[in-house]
Amino acid sequence: MIEALALCILMALAAYRIFRLLAVDDFPPIVWARDRVDDWIAETVGDEWADGLTCPWCLGAHISFAVVALTDAFASVPLVGLQLAAVSTIVGILGSKVD
């Protein structure tokens, strides 16, 4: 059980770091790509959908799914659905409270 908790924490921290890199950090190549994707989404479906690119609950959930799925492909993740819910919740809380 301790291993499952440690794995959950590691996945959550990895997912949060990826979220932060894609949505918040000022790394020039990421900012350039984020601006282009934001403009494309705003033109295609509307400005309100473009806000999802920086939302820790929206983008964080998608990143959490990818991190849990990728981890499960290489290491057995116990209770995948619960781990996904926990990881995305941690990313959402960290993303909305940090900074």
Biopython code that builds the backbone (N, CA, C, O; Angstrom):
import numpy as np
from Bio.PDB.StructureBuilder import StructureBuilder

atoms = [
    (1, "MET", "N", (0.817, -1.195, 0.000)),
    (1, "MET", "CA", (0.000, 0.000, 0.000)),
    (1, "MET", "C", (0.865, 1.266, 0.000)),
    (1, "MET", "O", (0.502, 2.266, -0.620)),
    (2, "ILE", "N", (1.991, 1.223, 0.685)),
    (2, "ILE", "CA", (2.901, 2.365, 0.708)),
    (2, "ILE", "C", (3.437, 2.636, -0.694)),
    (2, "ILE", "O", (3.611, 3.794, -1.074)),
    (3, "GLU", "N", (3.701, 1.576, -1.470)),
    (3, "GLU", "CA", (4.199, 1.741, -2.830)),
    (3, "GLU", "C", (3.169, 2.453, -3.708)),
    (3, "GLU", "O", (3.531, 3.289, -4.535)),
    (4, "ALA", "N", (1.896, 2.125, -3.532)),
    (4, "ALA", "CA", (0.838, 2.760, -4.320)),
    (4, "ALA", "C", (0.745, 4.246, -3.983)),
    (4, "ALA", "O", (0.548, 5.076, -4.871)),
    (5, "LEU", "N", (0.884, 4.578, -2.709)),
    (5, "LEU", "CA", (0.841, 5.987, -2.299)),
    (5, "LEU", "C", (2.050, 6.745, -2.847)),
    (5, "LEU", "O", (1.919, 7.868, -3.333)),
    (6, "ALA", "N", (3.216, 6.128, -2.766)),
    (6, "ALA", "CA", (4.428, 6.764, -3.299)),
    (6, "ALA", "C", (4.314, 6.953, -4.808)),
    (6, "ALA", "O", (4.714, 7.994, -5.330)),
    (7, "LEU", "N", (3.776, 5.966, -5.513)),
    (7, "LEU", "CA", (3.593, 6.073, -6.952)),
    (7, "LEU", "C", (2.602, 7.183, -7.293)),
    (7, "LEU", "O", (2.806, 7.927, -8.252)),
    (8, "CYS", "N", (1.542, 7.294, -6.519)),
    (8, "CYS", "CA", (0.550, 8.350, -6.729)),
    (8, "CYS", "C", (1.187, 9.731, -6.551)),
    (8, "CYS", "O", (0.950, 10.636, -7.352)),
    (9, "ILE", "N", (1.973, 9.884, -5.528)),
    (9, "ILE", "CA", (2.639, 11.174, -5.273)),
    (9, "ILE", "C", (3.618, 11.498, -6.394)),
    (9, "ILE", "O", (3.670, 12.638, -6.856)),
    (10, "LEU", "N", (4.395, 10.510, -6.836)),
    (10, "LEU", "CA", (5.336, 10.742, -7.931)),
    (10, "LEU", "C", (4.621, 11.118, -9.226)),
    (10, "LEU", "O", (5.055, 12.023, -9.938)),
    (11, "MET", "N", (3.524, 10.423, -9.529)),
    (11, "MET", "CA", (2.775, 10.750, -10.741)),
    (11, "MET", "C", (2.174, 12.152, -10.644)),
    (11, "MET", "O", (2.166, 12.896, -11.625)),
    (12, "ALA", "N", (1.672, 12.510, -9.464)),
    (12, "ALA", "CA", (1.076, 13.837, -9.288)),
    (12, "ALA", "C", (2.122, 14.933, -9.442)),
    (12, "ALA", "O", (1.861, 15.950, -10.083)),
    (13, "LEU", "N", (3.300, 14.738, -8.863)),
    (13, "LEU", "CA", (4.355, 15.741, -8.996)),
    (13, "LEU", "C", (4.836, 15.858, -10.444)),
    (13, "LEU", "O", (5.103, 16.960, -10.923)),
    (14, "ALA", "N", (4.947, 14.730, -11.135)),
    (14, "ALA", "CA", (5.347, 14.768, -12.541)),
    (14, "ALA", "C", (4.288, 15.473, -13.383)),
    (14, "ALA", "O", (4.620, 16.298, -14.234)),
    (15, "ALA", "N", (3.025, 15.155, -13.154)),
    (15, "ALA", "CA", (1.942, 15.784, -13.912)),
    (15, "ALA", "C", (1.871, 17.282, -13.620)),
    (15, "ALA", "O", (1.624, 18.076, -14.527)),
    (16, "TYR", "N", (2.082, 17.671, -12.374)),
    (16, "TYR", "CA", (2.065, 19.096, -12.035)),
    (16, "TYR", "C", (3.215, 19.822, -12.726)),
    (16, "TYR", "O", (3.034, 20.931, -13.230)),
    (17, "ARG", "N", (4.384, 19.209, -12.752)),
    (17, "ARG", "CA", (5.532, 19.863, -13.391)),
    (17, "ARG", "C", (5.283, 20.052, -14.885)),
    (17, "ARG", "O", (5.615, 21.097, -15.446)),
    (18, "ILE", "N", (4.701, 19.041, -15.527)),
    (18, "ILE", "CA", (4.373, 19.157, -16.946)),
    (18, "ILE", "C", (3.314, 20.237, -17.161)),
    (18, "ILE", "O", (3.414, 21.033, -18.094)),
    (19, "PHE", "N", (2.284, 20.262, -16.283)),
    (19, "PHE", "CA", (1.264, 21.307, -16.384)),
    (19, "PHE", "C", (1.907, 22.683, -16.255)),
    (19, "PHE", "O", (1.624, 23.588, -17.040)),
    (20, "ARG", "N", (2.758, 22.827, -15.276)),
    (20, "ARG", "CA", (3.395, 24.129, -15.038)),
    (20, "ARG", "C", (4.244, 24.553, -16.241)),
    (20, "ARG", "O", (4.226, 25.718, -16.640)),
    (21, "LEU", "N", (4.979, 23.610, -16.810)),
    (21, "LEU", "CA", (5.789, 23.913, -17.982)),
    (21, "LEU", "C", (4.914, 24.376, -19.144)),
    (21, "LEU", "O", (5.242, 25.359, -19.809)),
    (22, "LEU", "N", (3.814, 23.685, -19.394)),
    (22, "LEU", "CA", (2.969, 24.001, -20.539)),
    (22, "LEU", "C", (2.077, 25.221, -20.329)),
    (22, "LEU", "O", (1.792, 25.938, -21.289)),
    (23, "ALA", "N", (1.630, 25.474, -19.105)),
    (23, "ALA", "CA", (0.616, 26.511, -18.881)),
    (23, "ALA", "C", (1.129, 27.777, -18.218)),
    (23, "ALA", "O", (0.534, 28.839, -18.406)),
    (24, "VAL", "N", (2.208, 27.708, -17.452)),
    (24, "VAL", "CA", (2.593, 28.838, -16.624)),
    (24, "VAL", "C", (3.991, 29.359, -16.934)),
    (24, "VAL", "O", (4.192, 30.571, -17.013)),
    (25, "ASP", "N", (4.945, 28.477, -17.107)),
    (25, "ASP", "CA", (6.339, 28.899, -17.240)),
    (25, "ASP", "C", (6.554, 29.794, -18.448)),
    (25, "ASP", "O", (5.788, 29.752, -19.411)),
    (26, "ASP", "N", (7.610, 30.607, -18.387)),
    (26, "ASP", "CA", (7.932, 31.563, -19.439)),
    (26, "ASP", "C", (9.073, 31.094, -20.330)),
    (26, "ASP", "O", (9.826, 31.916, -20.852)),
    (27, "PHE", "N", (9.210, 29.799, -20.510)),
    (27, "PHE", "CA", (10.223, 29.237, -21.398)),
    (27, "PHE", "C", (9.838, 29.618, -22.830)),
    (27, "PHE", "O", (8.773, 29.218, -23.299)),
    (28, "PRO", "N", (10.686, 30.386, -23.540)),
    (28, "PRO", "CA", (10.285, 30.981, -24.826)),
    (28, "PRO", "C", (9.670, 30.031, -25.861)),
    (28, "PRO", "O", (8.659, 30.396, -26.462)),
    (29, "PRO", "N", (10.222, 28.834, -26.103)),
    (29, "PRO", "CA", (9.564, 27.967, -27.096)),
    (29, "PRO", "C", (8.155, 27.543, -26.671)),
    (29, "PRO", "O", (7.263, 27.409, -27.508)),
    (30, "ILE", "N", (7.964, 27.336, -25.379)),
    (30, "ILE", "CA", (6.643, 26.945, -24.877)),
    (30, "ILE", "C", (5.681, 28.116, -24.968)),
    (30, "ILE", "O", (4.522, 27.931, -25.339)),
    (31, "VAL", "N", (6.135, 29.316, -24.638)),
    (31, "VAL", "CA", (5.278, 30.506, -24.741)),
    (31, "VAL", "C", (4.849, 30.712, -26.186)),
    (31, "VAL", "O", (3.683, 31.003, -26.454)),
    (32, "TRP", "N", (5.788, 30.562, -27.122)),
    (32, "TRP", "CA", (5.469, 30.714, -28.537)),
    (32, "TRP", "C", (4.405, 29.703, -28.958)),
    (32, "TRP", "O", (3.413, 30.067, -29.590)),
    (33, "ALA", "N", (4.612, 28.428, -28.605)),
    (33, "ALA", "CA", (3.649, 27.379, -28.976)),
    (33, "ALA", "C", (2.308, 27.605, -28.288)),
    (33, "ALA", "O", (1.259, 27.429, -28.908)),
    (34, "ARG", "N", (2.330, 27.992, -27.017)),
    (34, "ARG", "CA", (1.087, 28.247, -26.282)),
    (34, "ARG", "C", (0.285, 29.368, -26.931)),
    (34, "ARG", "O", (-0.935, 29.271, -27.057)),
    (35, "ASP", "N", (0.972, 30.433, -27.344)),
    (35, "ASP", "CA", (0.288, 31.544, -28.008)),
    (35, "ASP", "C", (-0.335, 31.112, -29.329)),
    (35, "ASP", "O", (-1.458, 31.508, -29.642)),
    (36, "ARG", "N", (0.377, 30.310, -30.102)),
    (36, "ARG", "CA", (-0.156, 29.842, -31.387)),
    (36, "ARG", "C", (-1.368, 28.941, -31.184)),
    (36, "ARG", "O", (-2.376, 29.090, -31.876)),
    (37, "VAL", "N", (-1.278, 28.019, -30.249)),
    (37, "VAL", "CA", (-2.406, 27.115, -29.974)),
    (37, "VAL", "C", (-3.578, 27.905, -29.420)),
    (37, "VAL", "O", (-4.724, 27.649, -29.792)),
    (38, "ASP", "N", (-3.314, 28.859, -28.538)),
    (38, "ASP", "CA", (-4.366, 29.699, -27.968)),
    (38, "ASP", "C", (-5.095, 30.474, -29.067)),
    (38, "ASP", "O", (-6.325, 30.531, -29.076)),
    (39, "ASP", "N", (-4.352, 31.060, -29.978)),
    (39, "ASP", "CA", (-4.961, 31.797, -31.093)),
    (39, "ASP", "C", (-5.791, 30.880, -31.977)),
    (39, "ASP", "O", (-6.892, 31.244, -32.390)),
    (40, "TRP", "N", (-5.273, 29.700, -32.269)),
    (40, "TRP", "CA", (-5.988, 28.758, -33.127)),
    (40, "TRP", "C", (-7.297, 28.309, -32.478)),
    (40, "TRP", "O", (-8.337, 28.262, -33.136)),
    (41, "ILE", "N", (-7.242, 27.983, -31.194)),
    (41, "ILE", "CA", (-8.457, 27.560, -30.499)),
    (41, "ILE", "C", (-9.465, 28.706, -30.432)),
    (41, "ILE", "O", (-10.660, 28.493, -30.640)),
    (42, "ALA", "N", (-8.992, 29.916, -30.142)),
    (42, "ALA", "CA", (-9.883, 31.071, -30.066)),
    (42, "ALA", "C", (-10.570, 31.318, -31.404)),
    (42, "ALA", "O", (-11.758, 31.639, -31.434)),
    (43, "GLU", "N", (-9.849, 31.175, -32.504)),
    (43, "GLU", "CA", (-10.432, 31.373, -33.822)),
    (43, "GLU", "C", (-11.374, 30.239, -34.217)),
    (43, "GLU", "O", (-12.380, 30.467, -34.888)),
    (44, "THR", "N", (-11.045, 29.023, -33.801)),
    (44, "THR", "CA", (-11.801, 27.853, -34.217)),
    (44, "THR", "C", (-13.092, 27.672, -33.427)),
    (44, "THR", "O", (-14.163, 27.515, -34.013)),
    (45, "VAL", "N", (-12.994, 27.693, -32.108)),
    (45, "VAL", "CA", (-14.176, 27.396, -31.291)),
    (45, "VAL", "C", (-14.560, 28.493, -30.317)),
    (45, "VAL", "O", (-15.637, 28.419, -29.725)),
    (46, "GLY", "N", (-13.731, 29.505, -30.124)),
    (46, "GLY", "CA", (-14.078, 30.617, -29.251)),
    (46, "GLY", "C", (-13.097, 30.822, -28.119)),
    (46, "GLY", "O", (-12.367, 29.915, -27.718)),
    (47, "ASP", "N", (-13.103, 32.056, -27.613)),
    (47, "ASP", "CA", (-12.163, 32.437, -26.555)),
    (47, "ASP", "C", (-12.335, 31.644, -25.269)),
    (47, "ASP", "O", (-11.354, 31.352, -24.586)),
    (48, "GLU", "N", (-13.575, 31.291, -24.930)),
    (48, "GLU", "CA", (-13.793, 30.594, -23.658)),
    (48, "GLU", "C", (-13.127, 29.226, -23.643)),
    (48, "GLU", "O", (-12.744, 28.745, -22.577)),
    (49, "TRP", "N", (-12.979, 28.590, -24.802)),
    (49, "TRP", "CA", (-12.310, 27.295, -24.860)),
    (49, "TRP", "C", (-10.795, 27.443, -24.742)),
    (49, "TRP", "O", (-10.116, 26.540, -24.254)),
    (50, "ALA", "N", (-10.272, 28.568, -25.184)),
    (50, "ALA", "CA", (-8.827, 28.801, -25.113)),
    (50, "ALA", "C", (-8.357, 28.921, -23.662)),
    (50, "ALA", "O", (-7.189, 28.663, -23.369)),
    (51, "ASP", "N", (-9.248, 29.308, -22.760)),
    (51, "ASP", "CA", (-8.885, 29.412, -21.345)),
    (51, "ASP", "C", (-8.502, 28.059, -20.750)),
    (51, "ASP", "O", (-7.807, 28.005, -19.735)),
    (52, "GLY", "N", (-8.945, 26.977, -21.366)),
    (52, "GLY", "CA", (-8.612, 25.640, -20.877)),
    (52, "GLY", "C", (-7.140, 25.312, -20.961)),
    (52, "GLY", "O", (-6.680, 24.366, -20.321)),
    (53, "LEU", "N", (-6.387, 26.081, -21.743)),
    (53, "LEU", "CA", (-4.948, 25.833, -21.866)),
    (53, "LEU", "C", (-4.168, 26.215, -20.624)),
    (53, "LEU", "O", (-3.053, 25.737, -20.419)),
    (54, "THR", "N", (-4.741, 27.067, -19.797)),
    (54, "THR", "CA", (-4.049, 27.480, -18.573)),
    (54, "THR", "C", (-4.811, 27.062, -17.316)),
    (54, "THR", "O", (-4.402, 27.406, -16.207)),
    (55, "CYS", "N", (-5.886, 26.344, -17.471)),
    (55, "CYS", "CA", (-6.702, 25.911, -16.323)),
    (55, "CYS", "C", (-6.095, 24.658, -15.697)),
    (55, "CYS", "O", (-5.953, 23.640, -16.374)),
    (56, "PRO", "N", (-5.734, 24.719, -14.405)),
    (56, "PRO", "CA", (-5.136, 23.539, -13.779)),
    (56, "PRO", "C", (-6.111, 22.368, -13.667)),
    (56, "PRO", "O", (-5.688, 21.213, -13.621)),
    (57, "TRP", "N", (-7.407, 22.656, -13.624)),
    (57, "TRP", "CA", (-8.389, 21.583, -13.516)),
    (57, "TRP", "C", (-8.667, 20.951, -14.876)),
    (57, "TRP", "O", (-8.949, 19.755, -14.954)),
    (58, "CYS", "N", (-8.592, 21.734, -15.943)),
    (58, "CYS", "CA", (-8.852, 21.209, -17.293)),
    (58, "CYS", "C", (-7.610, 20.549, -17.882)),
    (58, "CYS", "O", (-7.576, 19.339, -18.102)),
    (59, "LEU", "N", (-6.596, 21.367, -18.131)),
    (59, "LEU", "CA", (-5.363, 20.844, -18.703)),
    (59, "LEU", "C", (-4.705, 19.858, -17.744)),
    (59, "LEU", "O", (-4.114, 18.867, -18.175)),
    (60, "GLY", "N", (-4.806, 20.130, -16.440)),
    (60, "GLY", "CA", (-4.229, 19.228, -15.446)),
    (60, "GLY", "C", (-4.828, 17.834, -15.501)),
    (60, "GLY", "O", (-4.122, 16.847, -15.296)),
    (61, "ALA", "N", (-6.123, 17.745, -15.776)),
    (61, "ALA", "CA", (-6.770, 16.428, -15.871)),
    (61, "ALA", "C", (-6.277, 15.669, -17.094)),
    (61, "ALA", "O", (-6.045, 14.462, -17.020)),
    (62, "HIS", "N", (-6.114, 16.358, -18.215)),
    (62, "HIS", "CA", (-5.620, 15.699, -19.425)),
    (62, "HIS", "C", (-4.175, 15.234, -19.252)),
    (62, "HIS", "O", (-3.816, 14.129, -19.657)),
    (63, "ILE", "N", (-3.366, 16.076, -18.658)),
    (63, "ILE", "CA", (-1.972, 15.698, -18.413)),
    (63, "ILE", "C", (-1.909, 14.542, -17.414)),
    (63, "ILE", "O", (-1.105, 13.624, -17.579)),
    (64, "SER", "N", (-2.742, 14.583, -16.392)),
    (64, "SER", "CA", (-2.770, 13.500, -15.405)),
    (64, "SER", "C", (-3.135, 12.178, -16.058)),
    (64, "SER", "O", (-2.544, 11.143, -15.750)),
    (65, "PHE", "N", (-4.110, 12.212, -16.963)),
    (65, "PHE", "CA", (-4.484, 10.990, -17.673)),
    (65, "PHE", "C", (-3.293, 10.440, -18.451)),
    (65, "PHE", "O", (-3.025, 9.239, -18.419)),
    (66, "ALA", "N", (-2.583, 11.318, -19.148)),
    (66, "ALA", "CA", (-1.426, 10.878, -19.935)),
    (66, "ALA", "C", (-0.326, 10.312, -19.038)),
    (66, "ALA", "O", (0.282, 9.295, -19.371)),
    (67, "VAL", "N", (-0.069, 10.959, -17.910)),
    (67, "VAL", "CA", (0.979, 10.491, -17.003)),
    (67, "VAL", "C", (0.606, 9.135, -16.406)),
    (67, "VAL", "O", (1.445, 8.237, -16.343)),
    (68, "VAL", "N", (-0.633, 8.979, -15.972)),
    (68, "VAL", "CA", (-1.069, 7.701, -15.384)),
    (68, "VAL", "C", (-1.047, 6.604, -16.445)),
    (68, "VAL", "O", (-0.599, 5.492, -16.165)),
    (69, "ALA", "N", (-1.519, 6.893, -17.652)),
    (69, "ALA", "CA", (-1.517, 5.889, -18.724)),
    (69, "ALA", "C", (-0.097, 5.487, -19.098)),
    (69, "ALA", "O", (0.188, 4.302, -19.275)),
    (70, "LEU", "N", (0.788, 6.460, -19.217)),
    (70, "LEU", "CA", (2.178, 6.156, -19.565)),
    (70, "LEU", "C", (2.858, 5.363, -18.455)),
    (70, "LEU", "O", (3.611, 4.429, -18.731)),
    (71, "THR", "N", (2.598, 5.725, -17.212)),
    (71, "THR", "CA", (3.167, 4.984, -16.086)),
    (71, "THR", "C", (2.633, 3.564, -16.056)),
    (71, "THR", "O", (3.379, 2.621, -15.793)),
    (72, "ASP", "N", (1.335, 3.408, -16.328)),
    (72, "ASP", "CA", (0.728, 2.078, -16.321)),
    (72, "ASP", "C", (1.276, 1.208, -17.448)),
    (72, "ASP", "O", (1.295, -0.017, -17.333)),
    (73, "ALA", "N", (1.719, 1.833, -18.532)),
    (73, "ALA", "CA", (2.292, 1.059, -19.637)),
    (73, "ALA", "C", (3.640, 0.455, -19.268)),
    (73, "ALA", "O", (4.020, -0.594, -19.789)),
    (74, "PHE", "N", (4.364, 1.121, -18.369)),
    (74, "PHE", "CA", (5.698, 0.644, -18.000)),
    (74, "PHE", "C", (5.768, 0.012, -16.614)),
    (74, "PHE", "O", (6.640, -0.818, -16.354)),
    (75, "ALA", "N", (4.866, 0.395, -15.733)),
    (75, "ALA", "CA", (4.816, -0.181, -14.380)),
    (75, "ALA", "C", (3.346, -0.387, -14.035)),
    (75, "ALA", "O", (2.499, 0.420, -14.418)),
    (76, "SER", "N", (3.057, -1.408, -13.349)),
    (76, "SER", "CA", (1.672, -1.692, -12.999)),
    (76, "SER", "C", (1.165, -0.667, -11.981)),
    (76, "SER", "O", (1.679, -0.571, -10.867)),
    (77, "VAL", "N", (0.151, 0.090, -12.385)),
    (77, "VAL", "CA", (-0.448, 1.091, -11.499)),
    (77, "VAL", "C", (-1.668, 0.451, -10.839)),
    (77, "VAL", "O", (-2.624, 0.101, -11.532)),
    (78, "PRO", "N", (-1.655, 0.291, -9.517)),
    (78, "PRO", "CA", (-2.820, -0.294, -8.853)),
    (78, "PRO", "C", (-3.983, 0.700, -8.823)),
    (78, "PRO", "O", (-3.785, 1.899, -8.628)),
    (79, "LEU", "N", (-5.190, 0.184, -9.018)),
    (79, "LEU", "CA", (-6.404, 0.999, -8.962)),
    (79, "LEU", "C", (-6.288, 2.229, -9.864)),
    (79, "LEU", "O", (-6.316, 3.366, -9.392)),
    (80, "VAL", "N", (-6.159, 1.987, -11.143)),
    (80, "VAL", "CA", (-5.859, 3.039, -12.119)),
    (80, "VAL", "C", (-6.864, 4.181, -12.055)),
    (80, "VAL", "O", (-6.468, 5.346, -12.079)),
    (81, "GLY", "N", (-8.140, 3.875, -11.974)),
    (81, "GLY", "CA", (-9.157, 4.928, -11.935)),
    (81, "GLY", "C", (-9.032, 5.814, -10.713)),
    (81, "GLY", "O", (-9.162, 7.035, -10.810)),
    (82, "LEU", "N", (-8.782, 5.214, -9.574)),
    (82, "LEU", "CA", (-8.612, 6.002, -8.356)),
    (82, "LEU", "C", (-7.327, 6.811, -8.395)),
    (82, "LEU", "O", (-7.288, 7.954, -7.938)),
    (83, "GLN", "N", (-6.281, 6.216, -8.940)),
    (83, "GLN", "CA", (-5.015, 6.944, -9.065)),
    (83, "GLN", "C", (-5.195, 8.150, -9.987)),
    (83, "GLN", "O", (-4.677, 9.230, -9.703)),
    (84, "LEU", "N", (-5.929, 7.971, -11.092)),
    (84, "LEU", "CA", (-6.175, 9.070, -12.016)),
    (84, "LEU", "C", (-6.937, 10.192, -11.327)),
    (84, "LEU", "O", (-6.596, 11.365, -11.479)),
    (85, "ALA", "N", (-7.967, 9.834, -10.571)),
    (85, "ALA", "CA", (-8.740, 10.856, -9.848)),
    (85, "ALA", "C", (-7.869, 11.584, -8.830)),
    (85, "ALA", "O", (-7.941, 12.807, -8.705)),
    (86, "ALA", "N", (-7.054, 10.837, -8.113)),
    (86, "ALA", "CA", (-6.194, 11.454, -7.097)),
    (86, "ALA", "C", (-5.141, 12.353, -7.734)),
    (86, "ALA", "O", (-4.909, 13.467, -7.265)),
    (87, "VAL", "N", (-4.508, 11.880, -8.792)),
    (87, "VAL", "CA", (-3.456, 12.666, -9.450)),
    (87, "VAL", "C", (-4.032, 13.945, -10.032)),
    (87, "VAL", "O", (-3.444, 15.013, -9.858)),
    (88, "SER", "N", (-5.163, 13.869, -10.717)),
    (88, "SER", "CA", (-5.735, 15.075, -11.316)),
    (88, "SER", "C", (-6.218, 16.050, -10.250)),
    (88, "SER", "O", (-6.156, 17.262, -10.455)),
    (89, "THR", "N", (-6.693, 15.550, -9.129)),
    (89, "THR", "CA", (-7.098, 16.429, -8.034)),
    (89, "THR", "C", (-5.889, 17.146, -7.433)),
    (89, "THR", "O", (-5.944, 18.345, -7.163)),
    (90, "ILE", "N", (-4.818, 16.420, -7.231)),
    (90, "ILE", "CA", (-3.605, 17.046, -6.681)),
    (90, "ILE", "C", (-3.063, 18.106, -7.635)),
    (90, "ILE", "O", (-2.665, 19.186, -7.197)),
    (91, "VAL", "N", (-3.043, 17.809, -8.932)),
    (91, "VAL", "CA", (-2.575, 18.793, -9.917)),
    (91, "VAL", "C", (-3.488, 20.014, -9.915)),
    (91, "VAL", "O", (-3.002, 21.143, -9.980)),
    (92, "GLY", "N", (-4.791, 19.810, -9.844)),
    (92, "GLY", "CA", (-5.717, 20.931, -9.810)),
    (92, "GLY", "C", (-5.531, 21.812, -8.588)),
    (92, "GLY", "O", (-5.532, 23.039, -8.692)),
    (93, "ILE", "N", (-5.370, 21.185, -7.434)),
    (93, "ILE", "CA", (-5.178, 21.952, -6.200)),
    (93, "ILE", "C", (-3.851, 22.691, -6.230)),
    (93, "ILE", "O", (-3.795, 23.885, -5.932)),
    (94, "LEU", "N", (-2.788, 21.995, -6.586)),
    (94, "LEU", "CA", (-1.477, 22.669, -6.650)),
    (94, "LEU", "C", (-1.483, 23.803, -7.673)),
    (94, "LEU", "O", (-0.957, 24.885, -7.414)),
    (95, "GLY", "N", (-2.073, 23.550, -8.823)),
    (95, "GLY", "CA", (-2.100, 24.560, -9.863)),
    (95, "GLY", "C", (-2.915, 25.781, -9.499)),
    (95, "GLY", "O", (-2.585, 26.888, -9.926)),
    (96, "SER", "N", (-3.964, 25.613, -8.727)),
    (96, "SER", "CA", (-4.792, 26.754, -8.362)),
    (96, "SER", "C", (-4.303, 27.464, -7.101)),
    (96, "SER", "O", (-4.648, 28.624, -6.876)),
    (97, "LYS", "N", (-3.517, 26.795, -6.291)),
    (97, "LYS", "CA", (-3.058, 27.400, -5.026)),
    (97, "LYS", "C", (-1.628, 27.913, -5.063)),
    (97, "LYS", "O", (-1.299, 28.863, -4.354)),
    (98, "VAL", "N", (-0.771, 27.305, -5.877)),
    (98, "VAL", "CA", (0.628, 27.714, -5.960)),
    (98, "VAL", "C", (0.728, 28.883, -6.933)),
    (98, "VAL", "O", (0.143, 28.832, -8.014)),
    (99, "ASP", "N", (1.437, 29.902, -6.578)),
    (99, "ASP", "CA", (1.602, 31.153, -7.333)),
    (99, "ASP", "C", (0.449, 32.002, -7.001)),
    (99, "ASP", "O", (0.341, 33.120, -7.505)),
]
sb = StructureBuilder()
sb.init_structure("model")
sb.init_model(0)
sb.init_chain("A")
sb.init_seg("    ")
for serial, (resi, resn, name, xyz) in enumerate(atoms, 1):
    if name == "N":
        sb.init_residue(resn, " ", resi, " ")
    sb.init_atom(name, np.array(xyz, "f"), 0.0, 1.0, " ", f" {name:<3s}", serial, name[0])
structure = sb.get_structure()
